[in-house]
Amino acid sequence: MVSALRHTERVAAALAARIFSGEWPENHKFPSDIKLCAEFEVSRTVIRESLRLLGGKGLIEAAPRRGTHVAARQNWAIWDKDVLKWLNEVENTNNKYDLLNDAFDIRLALEPTLAALAAARANDNANNALQEALRTLQQTSDFPSEMNFLTAFYHAAANDFAIAALPLADFGVKQRGGQPPLEAYRRLTAAIAQKDRAAARQAALQALLTT
């Protein structure tokens, strides 16, 4: 069971990479199941499960007498954590740069607003979690600690839709490289604790623009 699941994930990631890289553009017809079985050395069940997984993410579509094709990009579930994980693993291409820029645009629109919400709504527990995450990040400056900080920040906004956007932040931080914007994060944490919505908004914006 575990082996089959791993094969399914491996095949799905490899096929997704061909889509994201542009090797298989929109409307590209997939090879037959038999050819995919031979290429990846897996059973037809694994291939079908992999295709079902890609279809559930909006990356492919199947139609009678047309077979399986790459879906239009507008149908891709690009907020989905699996899709963003696969995209992270693809080598840099025009498609990936375009999606990375799109993700940054959304974070520019989203995170300053979340900062203002957090300044208005964060309770003691949320503030304590944010401050503890900041202290850890200041000591380590690594990716897991930065994502823990951003997770605490998003939770402080007390908005369930915000939590669903965390994979987008994960994608952006992984692709950014370099050191986290510690000073901007420090000012963000302080502004939220002080319930200063304008300062929180500005700090969140600065955190994005300095990375």
Secondary structure per residue as TSV (DSSP state, phi and psi in degrees):
chain	resnum	aa	ss	phi	psi
A	1	M	-	360.0	-50.3
A	2	V	H	-63.6	-41.0
A	3	S	H	-62.5	-44.4
A	4	A	H	-62.6	-40.0
A	5	L	H	-64.1	-42.6
A	6	R	H	-64.1	-40.6
A	7	H	H	-62.6	-41.3
A	8	T	H	-60.8	-46.1
A	9	E	H	-64.6	-39.0
A	10	R	H	-63.9	-46.2
A	11	V	H	-67.2	-43.7
A	12	A	H	-59.9	-42.9
A	13	A	H	-64.5	-40.7
A	14	A	H	-66.1	-40.8
A	15	L	H	-69.7	-39.5
A	16	A	H	-61.7	-37.8
A	17	A	H	-61.2	-37.3
A	18	R	H	-67.7	-31.9
A	19	I	H	-72.9	-49.3
A	20	F	H	-67.1	-30.7
A	21	S	T	-75.9	-15.9
A	22	G	T	91.1	-3.1
A	23	E	S	-59.9	-39.3
A	24	W	S	-113.4	97.7
A	25	P	-	-75.8	176.7
A	26	E	T	-52.9	137.8
A	27	N	T	75.2	4.5
A	28	H	-	-65.6	134.1
A	29	K	B	-85.4	132.5
A	30	F	-	-71.5	149.9
A	31	P	-	-61.5	165.6
A	32	S	-	-66.8	160.5
A	33	D	H	-57.7	-38.3
A	34	I	H	-62.1	-43.3
A	35	K	H	-66.4	-39.7
A	36	L	H	-67.6	-37.7
A	37	C	H	-59.8	-44.9
A	38	A	H	-66.3	-42.0
A	39	E	H	-64.4	-45.2
A	40	F	H	-95.8	-4.2
A	41	E	T	57.1	50.0
A	42	V	-	-133.7	170.9
A	43	S	-	-77.9	165.5
A	44	R	H	-64.6	-31.3
A	45	T	H	-60.7	-42.9
A	46	V	H	-63.5	-43.2
A	47	I	H	-61.6	-45.9
A	48	R	H	-65.0	-38.8
A	49	E	H	-66.5	-37.0
A	50	S	H	-65.0	-43.4
A	51	L	H	-66.8	-37.6
A	52	R	H	-63.4	-38.2
A	53	L	H	-65.1	-45.6
A	54	L	H	-64.3	-39.1
A	55	G	H	-64.0	-37.3
A	56	G	H	-66.4	-21.2
A	57	K	T	-94.3	4.0
A	58	G	T	78.1	11.3
A	59	L	S	-83.1	-26.2
A	60	I	E	-135.4	163.0
A	61	E	E	-144.3	148.7
A	62	A	E	-122.7	142.8
A	63	A	E	-142.5	146.0
A	64	P	T	-55.8	136.2
A	65	R	T	67.8	-4.2
A	66	R	T	-109.2	-21.2
A	67	G	E	79.1	-160.2
A	68	T	E	-99.0	130.0
A	69	H	E	-129.5	157.8
A	70	V	E	-67.6	131.0
A	71	A	-	-76.9	161.7
A	72	A	-	-60.8	140.8
A	73	R	G	-56.6	-31.8
A	74	Q	G	-65.4	-15.7
A	75	N	G	-93.6	-8.3
A	76	W	S	-67.4	136.0
A	77	A	-	-84.1	71.9
A	78	I	T	-74.9	-5.4
A	79	W	T	-88.2	-11.2
A	80	D	S	-68.4	138.3
A	81	K	H	-64.5	-34.2
A	82	D	H	-69.1	-41.8
A	83	V	H	-61.6	-44.3
A	84	L	H	-67.4	-34.8
A	85	K	H	-63.7	-46.2
A	86	W	H	-62.9	-40.8
A	87	L	H	-64.2	-37.5
A	88	N	H	-59.7	-32.7
A	89	E	H	-83.8	-8.5
A	90	V	S	-81.8	142.5
A	91	E	-	-63.7	156.2
A	92	N	-	-61.8	125.1
A	93	T	-	-139.1	171.7
A	94	N	H	-59.0	-41.0
A	95	N	H	-58.5	-45.2
A	96	K	H	-68.1	-42.2
A	97	Y	H	-61.6	-40.6
A	98	D	H	-61.6	-45.4
A	99	L	H	-69.8	-34.1
A	100	L	H	-64.6	-42.5
A	101	N	H	-64.1	-39.9
A	102	D	H	-62.7	-41.6
A	103	A	H	-62.9	-39.8
A	104	F	H	-65.2	-39.9
A	105	D	H	-59.3	-43.1
A	106	I	H	-66.4	-40.3
A	107	R	H	-65.6	-35.9
A	108	L	H	-61.7	-37.0
A	109	A	H	-76.8	-33.1
A	110	L	H	-88.8	-50.9
A	111	E	H	-67.2	-37.9
A	112	P	H	-61.0	-36.4
A	113	T	H	-67.2	-41.6
A	114	L	H	-62.1	-36.3
A	115	A	H	-63.0	-42.9
A	116	A	H	-64.7	-40.4
A	117	L	H	-63.6	-42.9
A	118	A	H	-62.1	-39.7
A	119	A	H	-63.1	-30.7
A	120	A	H	-86.0	-28.5
A	121	R	H	-115.3	-20.1
A	122	A	-	-60.8	130.2
A	123	N	-	-93.2	-175.4
A	124	D	H	-61.0	-41.3
A	125	N	H	-62.9	-43.1
A	126	A	H	-65.0	-41.7
A	127	N	H	-65.6	-41.0
A	128	N	H	-63.2	-41.6
A	129	A	H	-64.6	-40.2
A	130	L	H	-66.4	-43.0
A	131	Q	H	-66.8	-39.4
A	132	E	H	-65.9	-40.7
A	133	A	H	-64.2	-37.6
A	134	L	H	-64.8	-43.7
A	135	R	H	-60.5	-42.2
A	136	T	H	-64.1	-43.3
A	137	L	H	-63.8	-39.2
A	138	Q	H	-63.3	-29.1
A	139	Q	H	-82.4	-30.1
A	140	T	H	-111.1	-39.2
A	141	S	-	55.5	29.0
A	142	D	-	-102.8	172.5
A	143	F	H	-64.0	-48.1
A	144	P	H	-58.2	-39.4
A	145	S	H	-68.7	-36.2
A	146	E	H	-66.9	-40.4
A	147	M	H	-68.1	-33.5
A	148	N	H	-63.6	-39.0
A	149	F	H	-65.2	-47.6
A	150	L	H	-64.6	-34.8
A	151	T	H	-63.2	-44.6
A	152	A	H	-63.4	-38.0
A	153	F	H	-64.0	-49.0
A	154	Y	H	-62.0	-40.5
A	155	H	H	-65.3	-32.4
A	156	A	H	-64.3	-22.3
A	157	A	T	-73.7	-12.3
A	158	A	-	54.2	48.6
A	159	N	-	-138.0	118.1
A	160	D	H	-63.4	-32.2
A	161	F	H	-66.3	-31.4
A	162	A	H	-63.1	-40.1
A	163	I	H	-61.4	-35.9
A	164	A	H	-66.0	-17.5
A	165	A	T	-89.9	-2.9
A	166	L	H	-58.8	-36.8
A	167	P	H	-58.0	-28.9
A	168	L	H	-68.0	-40.5
A	169	A	H	-65.5	-41.5
A	170	D	H	-56.9	-46.3
A	171	F	H	-60.3	-46.0
A	172	G	H	-65.4	-41.9
A	173	V	H	-67.2	-41.2
A	174	K	H	-62.0	-35.9
A	175	Q	H	-84.4	-17.3
A	176	R	H	-68.2	-49.6
A	177	G	-	73.7	171.1
A	178	G	S	77.8	-176.9
A	179	Q	-	-82.7	149.8
A	180	P	-	-68.4	153.6
A	181	P	-	-78.8	75.6
A	182	L	H	-60.5	-41.8
A	183	E	H	-65.5	-41.9
A	184	A	H	-64.9	-39.2
A	185	Y	H	-65.2	-37.1
A	186	R	H	-63.2	-44.6
A	187	R	H	-68.1	-34.4
A	188	L	H	-62.9	-46.6
A	189	T	H	-61.3	-43.7
A	190	A	H	-65.5	-42.2
A	191	A	H	-65.0	-38.5
A	192	I	H	-65.1	-43.5
A	193	A	H	-63.1	-34.7
A	194	Q	T	-86.0	-0.2
A	195	K	T	58.5	36.6
A	196	D	-	-98.2	94.8
A	197	R	H	-64.3	-41.9
A	198	A	H	-65.1	-43.7
A	199	A	H	-67.0	-37.2
A	200	A	H	-64.8	-44.1
A	201	R	H	-59.8	-45.1
A	202	Q	H	-66.2	-38.9
A	203	A	H	-66.6	-40.4
A	204	A	H	-63.7	-41.0
A	205	L	H	-64.2	-43.9
A	206	Q	H	-64.1	-36.2
A	207	A	H	-60.0	-38.2
A	208	L	H	-74.7	-40.9
A	209	L	H	-76.1	-17.5
A	210	T	T	-98.9	9.1
A	211	T	-	-113.5	360.0
